[in-house]
Amino acid sequence: MAASIYHIWWARNLRIFQNTSQQKEALYNRIVQEVRCSTSSWRRIPKTVANQRMAVEWECAEHIFTS
């Protein structure tokens, strides 16, 4: 959630103060990349079906799960 807010606010400021805009897809991709980078440092996440589904969807590394 914090990554989304940060990048949306950043795009807003870019549009207001520099009179430039960013495509929605580019903004979305920046948010997804930020979340993927954050999840790469996660450890000891319980290996539940819901967590595994999320990991596949977000392309997270398998090492985040506990054995």
mmCIF file as Biopython writes it, N, C-alpha, C and O atoms, coordinates in Angstrom:
data_model
#
loop_
_atom_site.group_PDB
_atom_site.id
_atom_site.type_symbol
_atom_site.label_atom_id
_atom_site.label_alt_id
_atom_site.label_comp_id
_atom_site.label_asym_id
_atom_site.label_entity_id
_atom_site.label_seq_id
_atom_site.pdbx_PDB_ins_code
_atom_site.Cartn_x
_atom_site.Cartn_y
_atom_site.Cartn_z
_atom_site.occupancy
_atom_site.B_iso_or_equiv
_atom_site.auth_seq_id
_atom_site.auth_asym_id
_atom_site.pdbx_PDB_model_num
ATOM 1   N N  . MET A ? 1  ? 0.819  -1.179  0.000   1.0 0.0 1  A 1 
ATOM 2   C CA . MET A ? 1  ? 0.000  0.000   0.000   1.0 0.0 1  A 1 
ATOM 3   C C  . MET A ? 1  ? 0.868  1.250   0.000   1.0 0.0 1  A 1 
ATOM 4   O O  . MET A ? 1  ? 0.590  2.198   -0.734  1.0 0.0 1  A 1 
ATOM 5   N N  . ALA A ? 2  ? 1.908  1.259   0.810   1.0 0.0 2  A 1 
ATOM 6   C CA . ALA A ? 2  ? 2.772  2.429   0.874   1.0 0.0 2  A 1 
ATOM 7   C C  . ALA A ? 2  ? 3.441  2.712   -0.470  1.0 0.0 2  A 1 
ATOM 8   O O  . ALA A ? 2  ? 3.593  3.868   -0.863  1.0 0.0 2  A 1 
ATOM 9   N N  . ALA A ? 3  ? 3.839  1.651   -1.173  1.0 0.0 3  A 1 
ATOM 10  C CA . ALA A ? 3  ? 4.462  1.840   -2.490  1.0 0.0 3  A 1 
ATOM 11  C C  . ALA A ? 3  ? 3.488  2.482   -3.457  1.0 0.0 3  A 1 
ATOM 12  O O  . ALA A ? 3  ? 3.869  3.352   -4.239  1.0 0.0 3  A 1 
ATOM 13  N N  . SER A ? 4  ? 2.238  2.062   -3.411  1.0 0.0 4  A 1 
ATOM 14  C CA . SER A ? 4  ? 1.224  2.638   -4.299  1.0 0.0 4  A 1 
ATOM 15  C C  . SER A ? 4  ? 1.039  4.124   -4.019  1.0 0.0 4  A 1 
ATOM 16  O O  . SER A ? 4  ? 1.044  4.945   -4.936  1.0 0.0 4  A 1 
ATOM 17  N N  . ILE A ? 5  ? 0.879  4.455   -2.755  1.0 0.0 5  A 1 
ATOM 18  C CA . ILE A ? 5  ? 0.675  5.855   -2.381  1.0 0.0 5  A 1 
ATOM 19  C C  . ILE A ? 5  ? 1.871  6.702   -2.787  1.0 0.0 5  A 1 
ATOM 20  O O  . ILE A ? 5  ? 1.704  7.784   -3.349  1.0 0.0 5  A 1 
ATOM 21  N N  . TYR A ? 6  ? 3.069  6.219   -2.509  1.0 0.0 6  A 1 
ATOM 22  C CA . TYR A ? 6  ? 4.270  6.973   -2.848  1.0 0.0 6  A 1 
ATOM 23  C C  . TYR A ? 6  ? 4.342  7.256   -4.350  1.0 0.0 6  A 1 
ATOM 24  O O  . TYR A ? 6  ? 4.565  8.396   -4.755  1.0 0.0 6  A 1 
ATOM 25  N N  . HIS A ? 7  ? 4.157  6.244   -5.162  1.0 0.0 7  A 1 
ATOM 26  C CA . HIS A ? 7  ? 4.313  6.415   -6.606  1.0 0.0 7  A 1 
ATOM 27  C C  . HIS A ? 7  ? 3.175  7.242   -7.213  1.0 0.0 7  A 1 
ATOM 28  O O  . HIS A ? 7  ? 3.402  8.005   -8.152  1.0 0.0 7  A 1 
ATOM 29  N N  . ILE A ? 8  ? 1.975  7.102   -6.694  1.0 0.0 8  A 1 
ATOM 30  C CA . ILE A ? 8  ? 0.869  7.944   -7.181  1.0 0.0 8  A 1 
ATOM 31  C C  . ILE A ? 8  ? 1.122  9.400   -6.811  1.0 0.0 8  A 1 
ATOM 32  O O  . ILE A ? 8  ? 0.894  10.296  -7.624  1.0 0.0 8  A 1 
ATOM 33  N N  . TRP A ? 9  ? 1.589  9.640   -5.600  1.0 0.0 9  A 1 
ATOM 34  C CA . TRP A ? 9  ? 1.915  11.007  -5.171  1.0 0.0 9  A 1 
ATOM 35  C C  . TRP A ? 9  ? 3.054  11.571  -6.016  1.0 0.0 9  A 1 
ATOM 36  O O  . TRP A ? 9  ? 3.021  12.739  -6.405  1.0 0.0 9  A 1 
ATOM 37  N N  . TRP A ? 10 ? 4.046  10.755  -6.296  1.0 0.0 10 A 1 
ATOM 38  C CA . TRP A ? 10 ? 5.178  11.176  -7.122  1.0 0.0 10 A 1 
ATOM 39  C C  . TRP A ? 10 ? 4.704  11.578  -8.517  1.0 0.0 10 A 1 
ATOM 40  O O  . TRP A ? 10 ? 5.131  12.602  -9.051  1.0 0.0 10 A 1 
ATOM 41  N N  . ALA A ? 11 ? 3.814  10.766  -9.109  1.0 0.0 11 A 1 
ATOM 42  C CA . ALA A ? 11 ? 3.286  11.067  -10.443 1.0 0.0 11 A 1 
ATOM 43  C C  . ALA A ? 11 ? 2.457  12.344  -10.421 1.0 0.0 11 A 1 
ATOM 44  O O  . ALA A ? 11 ? 2.504  13.134  -11.364 1.0 0.0 11 A 1 
ATOM 45  N N  . ARG A ? 12 ? 1.701  12.548  -9.353  1.0 0.0 12 A 1 
ATOM 46  C CA . ARG A ? 12 ? 0.918  13.773  -9.199  1.0 0.0 12 A 1 
ATOM 47  C C  . ARG A ? 12 ? 1.824  14.996  -9.153  1.0 0.0 12 A 1 
ATOM 48  O O  . ARG A ? 12 ? 1.576  15.984  -9.844  1.0 0.0 12 A 1 
ATOM 49  N N  . ASN A ? 13 ? 2.870  14.930  -8.341  1.0 0.0 13 A 1 
ATOM 50  C CA . ASN A ? 13 ? 3.796  16.058  -8.239  1.0 0.0 13 A 1 
ATOM 51  C C  . ASN A ? 13 ? 4.512  16.314  -9.563  1.0 0.0 13 A 1 
ATOM 52  O O  . ASN A ? 13 ? 4.751  17.465  -9.929  1.0 0.0 13 A 1 
ATOM 53  N N  . LEU A ? 14 ? 4.846  15.267  -10.267 1.0 0.0 14 A 1 
ATOM 54  C CA . LEU A ? 14 ? 5.477  15.409  -11.578 1.0 0.0 14 A 1 
ATOM 55  C C  . LEU A ? 14 ? 4.554  16.162  -12.535 1.0 0.0 14 A 1 
ATOM 56  O O  . LEU A ? 14 ? 4.982  17.049  -13.273 1.0 0.0 14 A 1 
ATOM 57  N N  . ARG A ? 15 ? 3.303  15.789  -12.502 1.0 0.0 15 A 1 
ATOM 58  C CA . ARG A ? 15 ? 2.314  16.428  -13.378 1.0 0.0 15 A 1 
ATOM 59  C C  . ARG A ? 15 ? 2.095  17.892  -12.995 1.0 0.0 15 A 1 
ATOM 60  O O  . ARG A ? 15 ? 2.012  18.750  -13.874 1.0 0.0 15 A 1 
ATOM 61  N N  . ILE A ? 16 ? 2.001  18.188  -11.704 1.0 0.0 16 A 1 
ATOM 62  C CA . ILE A ? 16 ? 1.712  19.546  -11.252 1.0 0.0 16 A 1 
ATOM 63  C C  . ILE A ? 16 ? 2.929  20.470  -11.388 1.0 0.0 16 A 1 
ATOM 64  O O  . ILE A ? 16 ? 2.812  21.569  -11.930 1.0 0.0 16 A 1 
ATOM 65  N N  . PHE A ? 17 ? 4.075  20.036  -10.906 1.0 0.0 17 A 1 
ATOM 66  C CA . PHE A ? 17 ? 5.226  20.922  -10.801 1.0 0.0 17 A 1 
ATOM 67  C C  . PHE A ? 17 ? 6.148  20.919  -12.017 1.0 0.0 17 A 1 
ATOM 68  O O  . PHE A ? 17 ? 6.865  21.892  -12.249 1.0 0.0 17 A 1 
ATOM 69  N N  . GLN A ? 18 ? 6.138  19.837  -12.794 1.0 0.0 18 A 1 
ATOM 70  C CA . GLN A ? 18 ? 7.009  19.787  -13.966 1.0 0.0 18 A 1 
ATOM 71  C C  . GLN A ? 18 ? 6.221  19.717  -15.266 1.0 0.0 18 A 1 
ATOM 72  O O  . GLN A ? 18 ? 6.799  19.627  -16.349 1.0 0.0 18 A 1 
ATOM 73  N N  . ASN A ? 19 ? 4.906  19.757  -15.153 1.0 0.0 19 A 1 
ATOM 74  C CA . ASN A ? 19 ? 4.018  19.759  -16.306 1.0 0.0 19 A 1 
ATOM 75  C C  . ASN A ? 19 ? 4.284  18.580  -17.253 1.0 0.0 19 A 1 
ATOM 76  O O  . ASN A ? 19 ? 4.200  18.713  -18.474 1.0 0.0 19 A 1 
ATOM 77  N N  . THR A ? 20 ? 4.601  17.438  -16.665 1.0 0.0 20 A 1 
ATOM 78  C CA . THR A ? 20 ? 4.783  16.218  -17.445 1.0 0.0 20 A 1 
ATOM 79  C C  . THR A ? 20 ? 3.916  15.129  -16.822 1.0 0.0 20 A 1 
ATOM 80  O O  . THR A ? 20 ? 3.634  15.156  -15.624 1.0 0.0 20 A 1 
ATOM 81  N N  . SER A ? 21 ? 3.509  14.200  -17.624 1.0 0.0 21 A 1 
ATOM 82  C CA . SER A ? 21 ? 2.684  13.120  -17.098 1.0 0.0 21 A 1 
ATOM 83  C C  . SER A ? 21 ? 3.326  11.780  -17.410 1.0 0.0 21 A 1 
ATOM 84  O O  . SER A ? 21 ? 4.216  11.665  -18.253 1.0 0.0 21 A 1 
ATOM 85  N N  . GLN A ? 22 ? 2.847  10.788  -16.709 1.0 0.0 22 A 1 
ATOM 86  C CA . GLN A ? 22 ? 3.354  9.433   -16.882 1.0 0.0 22 A 1 
ATOM 87  C C  . GLN A ? 22 ? 2.188  8.541   -17.266 1.0 0.0 22 A 1 
ATOM 88  O O  . GLN A ? 22 ? 1.090  8.699   -16.732 1.0 0.0 22 A 1 
ATOM 89  N N  . GLN A ? 23 ? 2.402  7.619   -18.169 1.0 0.0 23 A 1 
ATOM 90  C CA . GLN A ? 23 ? 1.369  6.686   -18.579 1.0 0.0 23 A 1 
ATOM 91  C C  . GLN A ? 23 ? 0.946  5.825   -17.387 1.0 0.0 23 A 1 
ATOM 92  O O  . GLN A ? 23 ? 1.755  5.513   -16.514 1.0 0.0 23 A 1 
ATOM 93  N N  . LYS A ? 24 ? -0.327 5.450   -17.366 1.0 0.0 24 A 1 
ATOM 94  C CA . LYS A ? 24 ? -0.841 4.612   -16.278 1.0 0.0 24 A 1 
ATOM 95  C C  . LYS A ? 24 ? -0.088 3.290   -16.178 1.0 0.0 24 A 1 
ATOM 96  O O  . LYS A ? 24 ? 0.193  2.802   -15.084 1.0 0.0 24 A 1 
ATOM 97  N N  . GLU A ? 25 ? 0.234  2.718   -17.341 1.0 0.0 25 A 1 
ATOM 98  C CA . GLU A ? 25 ? 0.939  1.437   -17.344 1.0 0.0 25 A 1 
ATOM 99  C C  . GLU A ? 25 ? 2.331  1.569   -16.729 1.0 0.0 25 A 1 
ATOM 100 O O  . GLU A ? 25 ? 2.786  0.681   -16.008 1.0 0.0 25 A 1 
ATOM 101 N N  . ALA A ? 26 ? 2.996  2.672   -17.016 1.0 0.0 26 A 1 
ATOM 102 C CA . ALA A ? 26 ? 4.330  2.898   -16.458 1.0 0.0 26 A 1 
ATOM 103 C C  . ALA A ? 26 ? 4.261  3.053   -14.942 1.0 0.0 26 A 1 
ATOM 104 O O  . ALA A ? 26 ? 5.109  2.533   -14.218 1.0 0.0 26 A 1 
ATOM 105 N N  . LEU A ? 27 ? 3.251  3.767   -14.472 1.0 0.0 27 A 1 
ATOM 106 C CA . LEU A ? 27 ? 3.067  3.934   -13.030 1.0 0.0 27 A 1 
ATOM 107 C C  . LEU A ? 27 ? 2.782  2.591   -12.370 1.0 0.0 27 A 1 
ATOM 108 O O  . LEU A ? 27 ? 3.352  2.271   -11.326 1.0 0.0 27 A 1 
ATOM 109 N N  . TYR A ? 28 ? 1.910  1.816   -12.975 1.0 0.0 28 A 1 
ATOM 110 C CA . TYR A ? 28 ? 1.597  0.481   -12.455 1.0 0.0 28 A 1 
ATOM 111 C C  . TYR A ? 28 ? 2.851  -0.388  -12.396 1.0 0.0 28 A 1 
ATOM 112 O O  . TYR A ? 28 ? 3.092  -1.067  -11.397 1.0 0.0 28 A 1 
ATOM 113 N N  . ASN A ? 29 ? 3.641  -0.367  -13.456 1.0 0.0 29 A 1 
ATOM 114 C CA . ASN A ? 29 ? 4.865  -1.175  -13.501 1.0 0.0 29 A 1 
ATOM 115 C C  . ASN A ? 29 ? 5.862  -0.749  -12.437 1.0 0.0 29 A 1 
ATOM 116 O O  . ASN A ? 29 ? 6.553  -1.595  -11.870 1.0 0.0 29 A 1 
ATOM 117 N N  . ARG A ? 30 ? 5.951  0.542   -12.155 1.0 0.0 30 A 1 
ATOM 118 C CA . ARG A ? 30 ? 6.849  1.019   -11.091 1.0 0.0 30 A 1 
ATOM 119 C C  . ARG A ? 30 ? 6.407  0.496   -9.733  1.0 0.0 30 A 1 
ATOM 120 O O  . ARG A ? 30 ? 7.234  0.096   -8.915  1.0 0.0 30 A 1 
ATOM 121 N N  . ILE A ? 31 ? 5.094  0.500   -9.496  1.0 0.0 31 A 1 
ATOM 122 C CA . ILE A ? 31 ? 4.573  0.004   -8.221  1.0 0.0 31 A 1 
ATOM 123 C C  . ILE A ? 31 ? 4.839  -1.493  -8.083  1.0 0.0 31 A 1 
ATOM 124 O O  . ILE A ? 31 ? 5.288  -1.948  -7.031  1.0 0.0 31 A 1 
ATOM 125 N N  . VAL A ? 32 ? 4.566  -2.257  -9.133  1.0 0.0 32 A 1 
ATOM 126 C CA . VAL A ? 32 ? 4.797  -3.704  -9.094  1.0 0.0 32 A 1 
ATOM 127 C C  . VAL A ? 32 ? 6.269  -4.005  -8.862  1.0 0.0 32 A 1 
ATOM 128 O O  . VAL A ? 32 ? 6.604  -4.884  -8.067  1.0 0.0 32 A 1 
ATOM 129 N N  . GLN A ? 33 ? 7.147  -3.290  -9.540  1.0 0.0 33 A 1 
ATOM 130 C CA . GLN A ? 33 ? 8.589  -3.508  -9.367  1.0 0.0 33 A 1 
ATOM 131 C C  . GLN A ? 33 ? 9.011  -3.208  -7.927  1.0 0.0 33 A 1 
ATOM 132 O O  . GLN A ? 33 ? 9.808  -3.946  -7.348  1.0 0.0 33 A 1 
ATOM 133 N N  . GLU A ? 34 ? 8.488  -2.145  -7.358  1.0 0.0 34 A 1 
ATOM 134 C CA . GLU A ? 34 ? 8.810  -1.784  -5.972  1.0 0.0 34 A 1 
ATOM 135 C C  . GLU A ? 34 ? 8.370  -2.886  -5.009  1.0 0.0 34 A 1 
ATOM 136 O O  . GLU A ? 34 ? 9.111  -3.242  -4.092  1.0 0.0 34 A 1 
ATOM 137 N N  . VAL A ? 35 ? 7.185  -3.419  -5.210  1.0 0.0 35 A 1 
ATOM 138 C CA . VAL A ? 35 ? 6.683  -4.486  -4.337  1.0 0.0 35 A 1 
ATOM 139 C C  . VAL A ? 35 ? 7.522  -5.742  -4.502  1.0 0.0 35 A 1 
ATOM 140 O O  . VAL A ? 35 ? 7.845  -6.400  -3.512  1.0 0.0 35 A 1 
ATOM 141 N N  . ARG A ? 36 ? 7.880  -6.086  -5.727  1.0 0.0 36 A 1 
ATOM 142 C CA . ARG A ? 36 ? 8.724  -7.274  -5.950  1.0 0.0 36 A 1 
ATOM 143 C C  . ARG A ? 36 ? 10.079 -7.119  -5.262  1.0 0.0 36 A 1 
ATOM 144 O O  . ARG A ? 36 ? 10.582 -8.067  -4.659  1.0 0.0 36 A 1 
ATOM 145 N N  . CYS A ? 37 ? 10.659 -5.949  -5.347  1.0 0.0 37 A 1 
ATOM 146 C CA . CYS A ? 37 ? 11.950 -5.724  -4.680  1.0 0.0 37 A 1 
ATOM 147 C C  . CYS A ? 37 ? 11.805 -5.858  -3.172  1.0 0.0 37 A 1 
ATOM 148 O O  . CYS A ? 37 ? 12.676 -6.420  -2.508  1.0 0.0 37 A 1 
ATOM 149 N N  . SER A ? 38 ? 10.715 -5.347  -2.637  1.0 0.0 38 A 1 
ATOM 150 C CA . SER A ? 38 ? 10.486 -5.447  -1.191  1.0 0.0 38 A 1 
ATOM 151 C C  . SER A ? 38 ? 10.310 -6.886  -0.750  1.0 0.0 38 A 1 
ATOM 152 O O  . SER A ? 38 ? 10.839 -7.286  0.288   1.0 0.0 38 A 1 
ATOM 153 N N  . THR A ? 39 ? 9.579  -7.665  -1.520  1.0 0.0 39 A 1 
ATOM 154 C CA . THR A ? 39 ? 9.320  -9.049  -1.117  1.0 0.0 39 A 1 
ATOM 155 C C  . THR A ? 39 ? 10.566 -9.918  -1.191  1.0 0.0 39 A 1 
ATOM 156 O O  . THR A ? 39 ? 10.618 -10.972 -0.558  1.0 0.0 39 A 1 
ATOM 157 N N  . SER A ? 40 ? 11.557 -9.503  -1.942  1.0 0.0 40 A 1 
ATOM 158 C CA . SER A ? 40 ? 12.765 -10.326 -2.053  1.0 0.0 40 A 1 
ATOM 159 C C  . SER A ? 40 ? 13.515 -10.408 -0.729  1.0 0.0 40 A 1 
ATOM 160 O O  . SER A ? 40 ? 14.323 -11.317 -0.539  1.0 0.0 40 A 1 
ATOM 161 N N  . SER A ? 41 ? 13.267 -9.481  0.187   1.0 0.0 41 A 1 
ATOM 162 C CA . SER A ? 41 ? 13.946 -9.515  1.483   1.0 0.0 41 A 1 
ATOM 163 C C  . SER A ? 41 ? 13.105 -10.200 2.561   1.0 0.0 41 A 1 
ATOM 164 O O  . SER A ? 41 ? 13.574 -10.360 3.688   1.0 0.0 41 A 1 
ATOM 165 N N  . TRP A ? 42 ? 11.897 -10.600 2.247   1.0 0.0 42 A 1 
ATOM 166 C CA . TRP A ? 42 ? 11.052 -11.278 3.230   1.0 0.0 42 A 1 
ATOM 167 C C  . TRP A ? 42 ? 11.604 -12.648 3.560   1.0 0.0 42 A 1 
ATOM 168 O O  . TRP A ? 42 ? 12.201 -13.306 2.708   1.0 0.0 42 A 1 
ATOM 169 N N  . ARG A ? 43 ? 11.407 -13.075 4.788   1.0 0.0 43 A 1 
ATOM 170 C CA . ARG A ? 43 ? 11.814 -14.405 5.234   1.0 0.0 43 A 1 
ATOM 171 C C  . ARG A ? 43 ? 10.758 -14.949 6.186   1.0 0.0 43 A 1 
ATOM 172 O O  . ARG A ? 43 ? 9.997  -14.191 6.788   1.0 0.0 43 A 1 
ATOM 173 N N  . ARG A ? 44 ? 10.722 -16.261 6.314   1.0 0.0 44 A 1 
ATOM 174 C CA . ARG A ? 44 ? 9.908  -16.947 7.301   1.0 0.0 44 A 1 
ATOM 175 C C  . ARG A ? 44 ? 8.406  -16.671 7.168   1.0 0.0 44 A 1 
ATOM 176 O O  . ARG A ? 44 ? 7.711  -16.524 8.173   1.0 0.0 44 A 1 
ATOM 177 N N  . ILE A ? 45 ? 7.914  -16.602 5.949   1.0 0.0 45 A 1 
ATOM 178 C CA . ILE A ? 45 ? 6.485  -16.474 5.694   1.0 0.0 45 A 1 
ATOM 179 C C  . ILE A ? 45 ? 5.877  -17.876 5.754   1.0 0.0 45 A 1 
ATOM 180 O O  . ILE A ? 45 ? 6.412  -18.795 5.134   1.0 0.0 45 A 1 
ATOM 181 N N  . PRO A ? 46 ? 4.787  -18.061 6.477   1.0 0.0 46 A 1 
ATOM 182 C CA . PRO A ? 46 ? 4.168  -19.392 6.526   1.0 0.0 46 A 1 
ATOM 183 C C  . PRO A ? 46 ? 3.769  -19.861 5.128   1.0 0.0 46 A 1 
ATOM 184 O O  . PRO A ? 46 ? 3.242  -19.087 4.329   1.0 0.0 46 A 1 
ATOM 185 N N  . LYS A ? 47 ? 4.024  -21.124 4.849   1.0 0.0 47 A 1 
ATOM 186 C CA . LYS A ? 47 ? 3.759  -21.674 3.525   1.0 0.0 47 A 1 
ATOM 187 C C  . LYS A ? 47 ? 2.316  -22.179 3.451   1.0 0.0 47 A 1 
ATOM 188 O O  . LYS A ? 47 ? 2.062  -23.384 3.475   1.0 0.0 47 A 1 
ATOM 189 N N  . THR A ? 48 ? 1.379  -21.232 3.362   1.0 0.0 48 A 1 
ATOM 190 C CA . THR A ? 48 ? -0.038 -21.575 3.224   1.0 0.0 48 A 1 
ATOM 191 C C  . THR A ? 48 ? -0.418 -21.495 1.749   1.0 0.0 48 A 1 
ATOM 192 O O  . THR A ? 48 ? 0.328  -20.958 0.930   1.0 0.0 48 A 1 
ATOM 193 N N  . VAL A ? 49 ? -1.579 -22.032 1.428   1.0 0.0 49 A 1 
ATOM 194 C CA . VAL A ? 49 ? -2.053 -22.000 0.043   1.0 0.0 49 A 1 
ATOM 195 C C  . VAL A ? 49 ? -2.230 -20.552 -0.418  1.0 0.0 49 A 1 
ATOM 196 O O  . VAL A ? 49 ? -1.845 -20.201 -1.533  1.0 0.0 49 A 1 
ATOM 197 N N  . ALA A ? 50 ? -2.811 -19.720 0.437   1.0 0.0 50 A 1 
ATOM 198 C CA . ALA A ? 50 ? -3.027 -18.313 0.078   1.0 0.0 50 A 1 
ATOM 199 C C  . ALA A ? 50 ? -1.706 -17.582 -0.154  1.0 0.0 50 A 1 
ATOM 200 O O  . ALA A ? 50 ? -1.578 -16.816 -1.109  1.0 0.0 50 A 1 
ATOM 201 N N  . ASN A ? 51 ? -0.731 -17.816 0.713   1.0 0.0 51 A 1 
ATOM 202 C CA . ASN A ? 51 ? 0.573  -17.169 0.553   1.0 0.0 51 A 1 
ATOM 203 C C  . ASN A ? 51 ? 1.292  -17.662 -0.696  1.0 0.0 51 A 1 
ATOM 204 O O  . ASN A ? 51 ? 1.936  -16.876 -1.390  1.0 0.0 51 A 1 
ATOM 205 N N  . GLN A ? 52 ? 1.190  -18.943 -0.985  1.0 0.0 52 A 1 
ATOM 206 C CA . GLN A ? 52 ? 1.821  -19.484 -2.190  1.0 0.0 52 A 1 
ATOM 207 C C  . GLN A ? 52 ? 1.169  -18.908 -3.443  1.0 0.0 52 A 1 
ATOM 208 O O  . GLN A ? 52 ? 1.854  -18.607 -4.420  1.0 0.0 52 A 1 
ATOM 209 N N  . ARG A ? 53 ? -0.151 -18.756 -3.417  1.0 0.0 53 A 1 
ATOM 210 C CA . ARG A ? 53 ? -0.863 -18.171 -4.554  1.0 0.0 53 A 1 
ATOM 211 C C  . ARG A ? 53 ? -0.390 -16.733 -4.791  1.0 0.0 53 A 1 
ATOM 212 O O  . ARG A ? 53 ? -0.151 -16.329 -5.929  1.0 0.0 53 A 1 
ATOM 213 N N  . MET A ? 54 ? -0.260 -15.976 -3.715  1.0 0.0 54 A 1 
ATOM 214 C CA . MET A ? 54 ? 0.231  -14.607 -3.815  1.0 0.0 54 A 1 
ATOM 215 C C  . MET A ? 54 ? 1.655  -14.580 -4.365  1.0 0.0 54 A 1 
ATOM 216 O O  . MET A ? 54 ? 1.981  -13.740 -5.204  1.0 0.0 54 A 1 
ATOM 217 N N  . ALA A ? 55 ? 2.487  -15.476 -3.906  1.0 0.0 55 A 1 
ATOM 218 C CA . ALA A ? 55 ? 3.876  -15.513 -4.355  1.0 0.0 55 A 1 
ATOM 219 C C  . ALA A ? 55 ? 3.975  -15.808 -5.850  1.0 0.0 55 A 1 
ATOM 220 O O  . ALA A ? 55 ? 4.801  -15.222 -6.549  1.0 0.0 55 A 1 
ATOM 221 N N  . VAL A ? 56 ? 3.137  -16.710 -6.330  1.0 0.0 56 A 1 
ATOM 222 C CA . VAL A ? 56 ? 3.135  -17.015 -7.763  1.0 0.0 56 A 1 
ATOM 223 C C  . VAL A ? 56 ? 2.655  -15.808 -8.549  1.0 0.0 56 A 1 
ATOM 224 O O  . VAL A ? 56 ? 3.251  -15.439 -9.562  1.0 0.0 56 A 1 
ATOM 225 N N  . GLU A ? 57 ? 1.579  -15.195 -8.081  1.0 0.0 57 A 1 
ATOM 226 C CA . GLU A ? 57 ? 1.010  -14.045 -8.788  1.0 0.0 57 A 1 
ATOM 227 C C  . GLU A ? 57 ? 1.978  -12.871 -8.862  1.0 0.0 57 A 1 
ATOM 228 O O  . GLU A ? 57 ? 2.061  -12.194 -9.887  1.0 0.0 57 A 1 
ATOM 229 N N  . TRP A ? 58 ? 2.707  -12.632 -7.781  1.0 0.0 58 A 1 
ATOM 230 C CA . TRP A ? 58 ? 3.649  -11.510 -7.739  1.0 0.0 58 A 1 
ATOM 231 C C  . TRP A ? 58 ? 5.066  -11.911 -8.126  1.0 0.0 58 A 1 
ATOM 232 O O  . TRP A ? 58 ? 5.981  -11.090 -8.063  1.0 0.0 58 A 1 
ATOM 233 N N  . GLU A ? 59 ? 5.255  -13.176 -8.530  1.0 0.0 59 A 1 
ATOM 234 C CA . GLU A ? 59 ? 6.556  -13.687 -8.958  1.0 0.0 59 A 1 
ATOM 235 C C  . GLU A ? 59 ? 7.615  -13.517 -7.871  1.0 0.0 59 A 1 
ATOM 236 O O  . GLU A ? 59 ? 8.730  -13.069 -8.137  1.0 0.0 59 A 1 
ATOM 237 N N  . CYS A ? 60 ? 7.249  -13.879 -6.651  1.0 0.0 60 A 1 
ATOM 238 C CA . CYS A ? 60 ? 8.173  -13.812 -5.519  1.0 0.0 60 A 1 
ATOM 239 C C  . CYS A ? 60 ? 9.049  -15.060 -5.495  1.0 0.0 60 A 1 
ATOM 240 O O  . CYS A ? 60 ? 8.684  -16.108 -6.027  1.0 0.0 60 A 1 
ATOM 241 N N  . ALA A ? 61 ? 10.192 -14.923 -4.877  1.0 0.0 61 A 1 
ATOM 242 C CA . ALA A ? 61 ? 11.111 -16.055 -4.766  1.0 0.0 61 A 1 
ATOM 243 C C  . ALA A ? 61 ? 10.578 -17.067 -3.757  1.0 0.0 61 A 1 
ATOM 244 O O  . ALA A ? 61 ? 9.890  -16.702 -2.804  1.0 0.0 61 A 1 
ATOM 245 N N  . GLU A ? 62 ? 10.897 -18.316 -3.971  1.0 0.0 62 A 1 
ATOM 246 C CA . GLU A ? 62 ? 10.441 -19.400 -3.099  1.0 0.0 62 A 1 
ATOM 247 C C  . GLU A ? 62 ? 11.105 -19.349 -1.723  1.0 0.0 62 A 1 
ATOM 248 O O  . GLU A ? 62 ? 10.559 -19.903 -0.768  1.0 0.0 62 A 1 
ATOM 249 N N  . HIS A ? 63 ? 12.247 -18.712 -1.593  1.0 0.0 63 A 1 
ATOM 250 C CA . HIS A ? 63 ? 12.985 -18.702 -0.333  1.0 0.0 63 A 1 
ATOM 251 C C  . HIS A ? 63 ? 12.300 -17.916 0.788   1.0 0.0 63 A 1 
ATOM 252 O O  . HIS A ? 63 ? 12.764 -17.948 1.928   1.0 0.0 63 A 1 
ATOM 253 N N  . ILE A ? 64 ? 11.217 -17.219 0.489   1.0 0.0 64 A 1 
ATOM 254 C CA . ILE A ? 64 ? 10.540 -16.427 1.527   1.0 0.0 64 A 1 
ATOM 255 C C  . ILE A ? 64 ? 9.770  -17.303 2.505   1.0 0.0 64 A 1 
ATOM 256 O O  . ILE A ? 64 ? 9.431  -16.857 3.601   1.0 0.0 64 A 1 
ATOM 257 N N  . PHE A ? 65 ? 9.488  -18.555 2.118   1.0 0.0 65 A 1 
ATOM 258 C CA . PHE A ? 65 ? 8.673  -19.427 2.939   1.0 0.0 65 A 1 
ATOM 259 C C  . PHE A ? 65 ? 9.503  -20.233 3.933   1.0 0.0 65 A 1 
ATOM 260 O O  . PHE A ? 65 ? 10.651 -20.592 3.673   1.0 0.0 65 A 1 
ATOM 261 N N  . THR A ? 66 ? 8.879  -20.504 5.084   1.0 0.0 66 A 1 
ATOM 262 C CA . THR A ? 66 ? 9.513  -21.392 6.044   1.0 0.0 66 A 1 
ATOM 263 C C  . THR A ? 66 ? 9.324  -22.825 5.575   1.0 0.0 66 A 1 
ATOM 264 O O  . THR A ? 66 ? 8.415  -23.117 4.798   1.0 0.0 66 A 1 
ATOM 265 N N  . SER A ? 67 ? 10.166 -23.697 6.038   1.0 0.0 67 A 1 
ATOM 266 C CA . SER A ? 67 ? 10.097 -25.106 5.613   1.0 0.0 67 A 1 
ATOM 267 C C  . SER A ? 67 ? 9.002  -25.838 6.324   1.0 0.0 67 A 1 
ATOM 268 O O  . SER A ? 67 ? 8.802  -27.029 6.089   1.0 0.0 67 A 1 
#
